[in-house]
């Protein structure tokens, strides 16, 4: 496991303070706010520790209320809302400075057999044929007058390979969709939940950015305001995040100062292992 991935696993494990209270450390970001994927992964980690071991996450729904400070730890409070039959539900409140920054509702289920069908995986180039996302971003940045390298550790803990290329510093008009391969940049432990936390963490990366592509703007555009409002994940099937997963993202709508995106995550065998959806603020600061 490389150093960045090892640090990410540590960030996602949390420190138990009391029976339903946990503390998570924050990663340094280039923009000063906590990365949303970090909060999602940590909140899921806190909730999982409060449910029976035989129940696995099948869905989570989170609302972001305030920007988190990446220089401060986050306190997670877990509330038991249901334990019945095959289902357990938990509600997680993430707090900084005594105020909630995020609420998440999670549902866990005992694995069951039943009817099955799934979407078809899009036909995309293999990840081995695509340059790493970190290399592309660093190359774009080095070509810019600013000439800085990102501190954001997700770019080193997760190996992202973008199928469609976009220069985030000088964006051009493109359809509101893209595809990227992703996997842990190293070897994750065998525990299923670690793979789920890490996928939850990675699922927020460049997600909302698909909604910006028809408008020739990006996170780096001057006076551009972008922030996650809500984020949901449905876990359909077991997966191994040490192997490549294809993230197919599209944005069917942007309106009223918000962008909406949705995603499908496939393993290399073509199985749909998870689905995602997100809405976020997407407007110029003068609006």
Buried (B, 14 or more C-beta within 10 A) or exposed (E): BBEBBEBBBEBBBBEEEEEBBBBBBBBEBEEEBBBBBBBBBBBBBBBBBBBEEEBBBBBBBBBBEBBBBBEEEBBBBBEEEEBEEEBBBBBBBBBBEEEBBBBBBBBBBEEEEEEEEEEEBEEBEEBEEBEBBBEBBBEBBEEEEEEEEBEBBBBBBBBBBBBBEBBBBEBEEBEBBBBBBBBBBBEBEEEBBBBBBBBBBBBBBBBBBBBBBBBEBBBBBEEBBBEBBBBBBBBBEEBBBBEBBBBBBBBEEBEEEBBBBBBBBBBBEEBBBBBBBBBBBBBEEEE
